[in-house]
């Protein structure tokens, strides 16, 4: 279920850089949560040059919106945010002032994958759910 959506200006990142950033974000999520790699979604939304503004001025920010199941402790969530920020900084080559990373909690009961409502992020419930629904 985790969804990591990067919004980035066209031409800012090559396919290789996108792939590297996506792999790193996937690894960060898996290390923090113990979930399987195959459940981590990383999407890139590209906007045309001149279509992004910061403080009312044309800019070219990279914005990462992380949506994960609610219930993780703040230390894990902050680690995900920090590590993702660092991965984008290293992988994009743009100044840190143009990178924004935001994490949103999504109630497990409001998500569905593999045809089933997601479990709470409790190891026993996750293991049972994965056994029943992951293919």
MDTraj code that builds the backbone (N, CA, C; nanometers):
import mdtraj as md
import numpy as np

residues = "UNK UNK UNK UNK UNK UNK UNK UNK UNK UNK UNK UNK UNK UNK UNK UNK UNK UNK UNK UNK UNK UNK UNK UNK UNK UNK UNK UNK UNK UNK UNK UNK UNK UNK UNK UNK UNK UNK UNK UNK UNK UNK UNK UNK UNK UNK UNK UNK UNK UNK UNK UNK UNK UNK UNK UNK UNK UNK UNK UNK UNK UNK UNK UNK UNK UNK UNK UNK UNK UNK UNK UNK UNK UNK UNK UNK UNK UNK UNK UNK UNK UNK UNK UNK UNK UNK UNK UNK UNK UNK UNK UNK UNK UNK UNK UNK UNK UNK UNK UNK UNK UNK UNK UNK UNK UNK UNK UNK UNK UNK UNK UNK UNK UNK UNK UNK UNK UNK UNK UNK UNK UNK UNK UNK UNK UNK UNK UNK UNK UNK UNK UNK UNK UNK UNK".split()
xyz = np.array([
    [0.0797, -0.1202, 0.0000],
    [0.0000, 0.0000, 0.0000],
    [0.0834, 0.1259, 0.0000],
    [0.2000, 0.1272, 0.0596],
    [0.2676, 0.2563, 0.0665],
    [0.2811, 0.3170, -0.0726],
    [0.2496, 0.4456, -0.0797],
    [0.2571, 0.5182, -0.2062],
    [0.3494, 0.6374, -0.1856],
    [0.4523, 0.6435, -0.2672],
    [0.5476, 0.7537, -0.2647],
    [0.5366, 0.8232, -0.4004],
    [0.4816, 0.9439, -0.4010],
    [0.4588, 1.0170, -0.5247],
    [0.5535, 1.1362, -0.5316],
    [0.6414, 1.1334, -0.6305],
    [0.7342, 1.2442, -0.6526],
    [0.6803, 1.3299, -0.7653],
    [0.6667, 1.4574, -0.7382],
    [0.6257, 1.5531, -0.8395],
    [0.7498, 1.6328, -0.8763],
    [0.7828, 1.6309, -1.0046],
    [0.9111, 1.6856, -1.0486],
    [0.8954, 1.7526, -1.1855],
    [0.9749, 1.8546, -1.2097],
    [0.9718, 1.9249, -1.3385],
    [1.0281, 1.8368, -1.4488],
    [0.9660, 1.8439, -1.5669],
    [1.0126, 1.7658, -1.6814],
    [1.1592, 1.7953, -1.7100],
    [1.2332, 1.6895, -1.7434],
    [1.3727, 1.7032, -1.7786],
    [1.4691, 1.7139, -1.6622],
    [1.4159, 1.7238, -1.5405],
    [1.5032, 1.7400, -1.4242],
    [1.5730, 1.6091, -1.3872],
    [1.5030, 1.4975, -1.4039],
    [1.5595, 1.3672, -1.3680],
    [1.5581, 1.2730, -1.4886],
    [1.6704, 1.2100, -1.5140],
    [1.6777, 1.1093, -1.6202],
    [1.6073, 0.9819, -1.5733],
    [1.5816, 0.8918, -1.6654],
    [1.5201, 0.7637, -1.6282],
    [1.6071, 0.6890, -1.5282],
    [1.7385, 0.6925, -1.5469],
    [1.8296, 0.6245, -1.4540],
    [1.8212, 0.6842, -1.3139],
    [1.8141, 0.8168, -1.3052],
    [1.8026, 0.8810, -1.1734],
    [1.6692, 0.8478, -1.1089],
    [1.5622, 0.8479, -1.1883],
    [1.4311, 0.8096, -1.1342],
    [1.4358, 0.6673, -1.0794],
    [1.4927, 0.5773, -1.1567],
    [1.5018, 0.4375, -1.1139],
    [1.5817, 0.4257, -0.9840],
    [1.6944, 0.4939, -0.9759],
    [1.7785, 0.4879, -0.8562],
    [1.7048, 0.5437, -0.7347],
    [1.6363, 0.6559, -0.7526],
    [1.5604, 0.7151, -0.6416],
    [1.4487, 0.6208, -0.5993],
    [1.3771, 0.5632, -0.6952],
    [1.2681, 0.4695, -0.6640],
    [1.3193, 0.3481, -0.5877],
    [1.4317, 0.2940, -0.6295],
    [1.4898, 0.1782, -0.5597],
    [1.5298, 0.2151, -0.4170],
    [1.5889, 0.3322, -0.4007],
    [1.6308, 0.3756, -0.2672],
    [1.5102, 0.3981, -0.1766],
    [1.4063, 0.4642, -0.2268],
    [1.2858, 0.4862, -0.1464],
    [1.2232, 0.3532, -0.1075],
    [1.2195, 0.2595, -0.2002],
    [1.1662, 0.1258, -0.1695],
    [1.2459, 0.0616, -0.0572],
    [1.3773, 0.0665, -0.0665],
    [1.4627, 0.0081, 0.0374],
    [1.4426, 0.0771, 0.1723],
    [1.4259, 0.2088, 0.1709],
    [1.4021, 0.2841, 0.2947],
    [1.2737, 0.2355, 0.3604],
    [1.1673, 0.2242, 0.2819],
    [1.0387, 0.1809, 0.3377],
    [1.0484, 0.0398, 0.3940],
    [1.1083, -0.0500, 0.3195],
    [1.1200, -0.1891, 0.3637],
    [1.2018, -0.1982, 0.4926],
    [1.3119, -0.1249, 0.5002],
    [1.3951, -0.1270, 0.6215],
    [1.3193, -0.0729, 0.7421],
    [1.2375, 0.0304, 0.7212],
    [1.1657, 0.0922, 0.8326],
    [1.0455, 0.0108, 0.8789],
    [0.9814, -0.0608, 0.7854],
    [0.8544, -0.1263, 0.8194],
    [0.8583, -0.2786, 0.8172],
    [0.9555, -0.3340, 0.7470],
    [0.9606, -0.4794, 0.7338],
    [0.8665, -0.5349, 0.6289],
    [0.7972, -0.4470, 0.5581],
    [0.7041, -0.4916, 0.4544],
    [0.7773, -0.5413, 0.3310],
    [0.7069, -0.6150, 0.2457],
    [0.7699, -0.6650, 0.1234],
    [0.7905, -0.5545, 0.0200],
    [0.8988, -0.5658, -0.0555],
    [0.9290, -0.4681, -0.1603],
    [0.8158, -0.4559, -0.2608],
    [0.7532, -0.5683, -0.2908],
    [0.6514, -0.5711, -0.3960],
    [0.5285, -0.4876, -0.3629],
    [0.5146, -0.4415, -0.2401],
    [0.3989, -0.3609, -0.2010],
    [0.4268, -0.2113, -0.2067],
    [0.5530, -0.1720, -0.2285],
    [0.5908, -0.0311, -0.2274],
    [0.5724, 0.0280, -0.3672],
    [0.4905, 0.1319, -0.3762],
    [0.4634, 0.2005, -0.5027],
    [0.5366, 0.3343, -0.5042],
    [0.6168, 0.3574, -0.6068],
    [0.6849, 0.4852, -0.6247],
    [0.6433, 0.5378, -0.7617],
    [0.5800, 0.6549, -0.7618],
    [0.5287, 0.7136, -0.8847],
    [0.5911, 0.8499, -0.9075],
    [0.6157, 0.8822, -1.0331],
    [0.6670, 1.0132, -1.0694],
    [0.5590, 1.0867, -1.1490],
    [0.5230, 1.2053, -1.1036],
    [0.4353, 1.2954, -1.1779],
    [0.5248, 1.4078, -1.2287],
    [0.5166, 1.4349, -1.3575],
    [0.6028, 1.5348, -1.4188],
    [0.5194, 1.6561, -1.4591],
    [0.5696, 1.7737, -1.4263],
    [0.5003, 1.8966, -1.4655],
    [0.5893, 1.9759, -1.5614],
    [0.5279, 2.0527, -1.6529],
    [0.6059, 2.1331, -1.7479],
    [0.6815, 2.2469, -1.6781],
    [0.7940, 2.2839, -1.7366],
    [0.8704, 2.3981, -1.6864],
    [0.7798, 2.5202, -1.6847],
    [0.7834, 2.5948, -1.5752],
    [0.7011, 2.7142, -1.5607],
    [0.5672, 2.6878, -1.4938],
    [0.5389, 2.5606, -1.4573],
    [0.4108, 2.5273, -1.3946],
    [0.4196, 2.5073, -1.2437],
    [0.5332, 2.5394, -1.1826],
    [0.5469, 2.5258, -1.0378],
    [0.5935, 2.6585, -0.9795],
    [0.5381, 2.6903, -0.8624],
    [0.5690, 2.8165, -0.7969],
    [0.5964, 2.7919, -0.6496],
    [0.6911, 2.8617, -0.5960],
    [0.7191, 2.8608, -0.4533],
    [0.7256, 3.0069, -0.4105],
    [0.6426, 3.0438, -0.3150],
    [0.6373, 3.1822, -0.2696],
    [0.5914, 3.2776, -0.3790],
    [0.5145, 3.2262, -0.4740],
    [0.4629, 3.3089, -0.5818],
    [0.5566, 3.3253, -0.6997],
    [0.6776, 3.2698, -0.6905],
    [0.7748, 3.2809, -0.7990],
    [0.7923, 3.1459, -0.8680],
    [0.8150, 3.1498, -0.9990],
    [0.8384, 3.0265, -1.0739],
    [0.9570, 2.9545, -1.0111],
    [0.9422, 2.8240, -0.9948],
    [1.0453, 2.7433, -0.9315],
    [1.0438, 2.6042, -0.9939],
    [1.1310, 2.5175, -0.9479],
    [1.1339, 2.3803, -0.9978],
    [1.1547, 2.2826, -0.8814],
    [1.0630, 2.2826, -0.7853],
    [1.0806, 2.1947, -0.6690],
    [1.0541, 2.0483, -0.7018],
    [1.1078, 1.9641, -0.6186],
    [1.0694, 1.8229, -0.6161],
    [0.9907, 1.8055, -0.4872],
    [0.8701, 1.7532, -0.4989],
    [0.7854, 1.7300, -0.3830],
    [0.7591, 1.5799, -0.3742],
    [0.7869, 1.5227, -0.2580],
    [0.7589, 1.3815, -0.2335],
    [0.6490, 1.3708, -0.1292],
    [0.5382, 1.3098, -0.1676],
    [0.4285, 1.2819, -0.0755],
    [0.4330, 1.1332, -0.0432],
    [0.4552, 1.1020, 0.0836],
    [0.4634, 0.9636, 0.1310],
    [0.3320, 0.9298, 0.1999],
    [0.2624, 0.8304, 0.1519],
    [0.1383, 0.7868, 0.2150],
    [0.1595, 0.6443, 0.2651],
    [0.1546, 0.6297, 0.3975],
    [0.1748, 0.4988, 0.4586],
    [0.0615, 0.4715, 0.5570],
    [0.0467, 0.3453, 0.5941],
    [-0.0580, 0.3114, 0.6909],
    [-0.0293, 0.3764, 0.8251],
    [-0.1334, 0.4308, 0.8848],
    [-0.1231, 0.4903, 1.0177],
    [-0.0883, 0.3823, 1.1200],
    [-0.0247, 0.4259, 1.2267],
    [0.0056, 0.3336, 1.3349],
    [0.1540, 0.3150, 1.3602],
    [0.2366, 0.3673, 1.2736],
    [0.3821, 0.3584, 1.2942],
    [0.4233, 0.4668, 1.3933],
    [0.5286, 0.4389, 1.4691],
    [0.5715, 0.5386, 1.5670],
    [0.6437, 0.6543, 1.4984],
    [0.6464, 0.7677, 1.5666],
    [0.7005, 0.8909, 1.5101],
    [0.8475, 0.8773, 1.4725],
    [0.9221, 0.7989, 1.5466],
    [1.0642, 0.7810, 1.5152],
    [1.0808, 0.7164, 1.3786],
    [1.0017, 0.6132, 1.3494],
    [1.0088, 0.5481, 1.2179],
    [0.9643, 0.6428, 1.1078],
    [0.8576, 0.7180, 1.1333],
    [0.8074, 0.8093, 1.0310],
    [0.9092, 0.9190, 1.0011],
    [0.9709, 0.9739, 1.1031],
    [1.0709, 1.0780, 1.0807],
    [1.1942, 1.0222, 1.0106],
    [1.2295, 0.8976, 1.0401],
    [1.3422, 0.8344, 0.9714],
    [1.3115, 0.8187, 0.8229],
    [1.1890, 0.7773, 0.7904],
    [1.1491, 0.7648, 0.6502],
    [1.1601, 0.9002, 0.5809],
    [1.1057, 1.0049, 0.6428],
    [1.1084, 1.1387, 0.5835],
    [1.2527, 1.1843, 0.5613],
    [1.3358, 1.1737, 0.6623],
    [1.4750, 1.2195, 0.6534],
    [1.5525, 1.1414, 0.5474],
    [1.5397, 1.0092, 0.5488],
    [1.6139, 0.9273, 0.4529],
    [1.5662, 0.9511, 0.3098],
    [1.4361, 0.9706, 0.2916],
    [1.3848, 1.0009, 0.1575],
    [1.4359, 1.1364, 0.1101],
    [1.4347, 1.2353, 0.1989],
    [1.4873, 1.3675, 0.1649],
    [1.6328, 1.3550, 0.1185],
    [1.7127, 1.2831, 0.1965],
    [1.8539, 1.2666, 0.1630],
    [1.8712, 1.1928, 0.0300],
    [1.7875, 1.0930, 0.0035],
    [1.7962, 1.0176, -0.1216],
    [1.7656, 1.1072, -0.2412],
    [1.6652, 1.1931, -0.2270],
    [1.6307, 1.2847, -0.3361],
    [1.7418, 1.3872, -0.3551],
    [1.7948, 1.4384, -0.2460],
    [1.9037, 1.5358, -0.2538],
    [2.0233, 1.4761, -0.3291],
    [2.0638, 1.3557, -0.2922],
    [2.1759, 1.2886, -0.3584],
    [2.1428, 1.2518, -0.5025],
    [2.0214, 1.2037, -0.5246],
    [1.9848, 1.1516, -0.6559],
    [1.9447, 1.2554, -0.7584],
    [1.9110, 1.3757, -0.7124],
    [1.8619, 1.4772, -0.8062],
    [1.9647, 1.5837, -0.8390],
    [2.0503, 1.6124, -0.7435],
    [2.1482, 1.7182, -0.7647],
    [2.0904, 1.8578, -0.7516],
    [1.9658, 1.8712, -0.7049],
    [1.9094, 2.0056, -0.6881],
    [1.9305, 2.0514, -0.5439],
    [1.9254, 2.1806, -0.5193],
    [1.9485, 2.2323, -0.3840],
    [1.8435, 2.1822, -0.2845],
    [1.8853, 2.1637, -0.1608],
    [1.7939, 2.1123, -0.0584],
    [1.6742, 2.2037, -0.0351],
    [1.6895, 2.3320, -0.0622],
    [1.5796, 2.4260, -0.0456],
    [1.4671, 2.4060, -0.1458],
    [1.4893, 2.3227, -0.2464],
    [1.3866, 2.2954, -0.3469],
    [1.3276, 2.1553, -0.3326],
    [1.3530, 2.0917, -0.2195],
    [1.3003, 1.9573, -0.1942],
    [1.2053, 1.9642, -0.0755],
    [1.0881, 1.9091, -0.0927],
    [0.9899, 1.9017, 0.0146],
    [0.9434, 1.7567, 0.0256],
    [0.9482, 1.7026, 0.1472],
    [0.9015, 1.5659, 0.1734],
    [0.7963, 1.5731, 0.2833],
    [0.6801, 1.5165, 0.2565],
    [0.5693, 1.5173, 0.3514],
    [0.5165, 1.3750, 0.3649],
    [0.4915, 1.3338, 0.4879],
    [0.4369, 1.2008, 0.5132],
    [0.2938, 1.2140, 0.5651],
    [0.2043, 1.1355, 0.5075],
    [0.0647, 1.1320, 0.5518],
    [0.0311, 0.9919, 0.5985],
    [-0.0404, 0.9844, 0.7107],
    [-0.0923, 0.8567, 0.7586],
    [-0.2251, 0.8268, 0.6903],
    [-0.2424, 0.7026, 0.6511],
    [-0.3686, 0.6563, 0.5940],
    [-0.4165, 0.5411, 0.6808],
    [-0.5388, 0.5490, 0.7282],
    [-0.5938, 0.4405, 0.8096],
    [-0.5939, 0.3118, 0.7276],
    [-0.5474, 0.2029, 0.7868],
    [-0.5448, 0.0744, 0.7163],
    [-0.6833, 0.0379, 0.6656],
    [-0.7846, 0.0715, 0.7414],
    [-0.9217, 0.0382, 0.7030],
    [-0.9685, 0.1157, 0.5804],
    [-0.8872, 0.2127, 0.5351],
    [-0.9237, 0.2925, 0.4186],
    [-0.8375, 0.2593, 0.2973],
    [-0.7717, 0.1452, 0.3012],
    [-0.6885, 0.1017, 0.1894],
    [-0.7169, -0.0429, 0.1540],
    [-0.6919, -0.0767, 0.0288],
    [-0.7186, -0.2122, -0.0179],
    [-0.6098, -0.2530, -0.1164],
    [-0.5639, -0.3741, -0.1048],
    [-0.4673, -0.4305, -0.1987],
    [-0.4953, -0.5798, -0.2099],
    [-0.4684, -0.6342, -0.3254],
    [-0.4917, -0.7769, -0.3487],
    [-0.6352, -0.8178, -0.3151],
    [-0.7281, -0.7250, -0.3329],
    [-0.8693, -0.7547, -0.3118],
    [-0.9137, -0.7592, -0.1673],
    [-0.8314, -0.7079, -0.0760],
    [-0.8670, -0.7142, 0.0661],
    [-0.8295, -0.5837, 0.1366],
    [-0.9115, -0.5448, 0.2339],
    [-0.8797, -0.4282, 0.3172],
    [-0.7480, -0.4568, 0.3887],
    [-0.6651, -0.3548, 0.3993],
    [-0.5323, -0.3716, 0.4589],
    [-0.5398, -0.3955, 0.6090],
    [-0.4406, -0.4680, 0.6624],
    [-0.4357, -0.4902, 0.8071],
    [-0.3716, -0.3711, 0.8776],
    [-0.3915, -0.3642, 1.0067],
    [-0.3191, -0.2664, 1.0872],
    [-0.1711, -0.3039, 1.0829],
    [-0.0791, -0.2052, 1.0987],
    [0.0635, -0.2366, 1.0936],
    [0.1134, -0.3021, 1.2230],
    [0.0549, -0.4154, 1.2535],
    [0.0920, -0.4962, 1.3696],
    [0.1471, -0.6267, 1.3119],
    [0.2686, -0.6663, 1.3495],
    [0.3339, -0.7806, 1.2857],
    [0.2455, -0.9058, 1.2695],
    [0.1724, -0.9415, 1.3724],
    [0.0900, -1.0625, 1.3640],
    [-0.0200, -1.0474, 1.2590],
    [-0.0852, -0.9300, 1.2579],
    [-0.1920, -0.9056, 1.1603],
    [-0.1355, -0.8981, 1.0188],
    [-0.0205, -0.8361, 1.0043],
    [0.0418, -0.8263, 0.8721],
    [0.0798, -0.9632, 0.8192],
    [0.1407, -1.0460, 0.9032],
    [0.1822, -1.1796, 0.8599],
    [0.0619, -1.2621, 0.8162],
    [-0.0442, -1.2555, 0.8931],
    [-0.1665, -1.3289, 0.8591],
    [-0.2255, -1.2783, 0.7276],
    [-0.2303, -1.1475, 0.7119],
    [-0.2855, -1.0872, 0.5903],
    [-0.2014, -1.1248, 0.4690],
    [-0.0683, -1.1143, 0.4815],
    [0.0201, -1.1479, 0.3702],
    [0.0046, -1.2936, 0.3294],
    [-0.0057, -1.3807, 0.4279],
    [-0.0217, -1.5232, 0.3979],
    [-0.1513, -1.5478, 0.3214],
    [-0.2565, -1.4763, 0.3575],
    [-0.3878, -1.4973, 0.2950],
    [-0.4019, -1.4258, 0.1600],
    [-0.3327, -1.3123, 0.1413],
    [-0.3636, -1.2306, 0.0248],
    [-0.2494, -1.2024, -0.0703],
    [-0.1265, -1.2085, -0.0268],
    [-0.0148, -1.1788, -0.1155],
    [0.0095, -1.2957, -0.2078],
    [0.0242, -1.2653, -0.3341],
    [0.0429, -1.3718, -0.4324],
    [0.1808, -1.3695, -0.4872],
])
top = md.Topology()
chain = top.add_chain()
for i, resn in enumerate(residues, 1):
    res = top.add_residue(resn, chain, resSeq=i)
    for name in ("N", "CA", "C"):
        top.add_atom(name, md.element.get_by_symbol(name[0]), res)
traj = md.Trajectory(xyz[None], top)
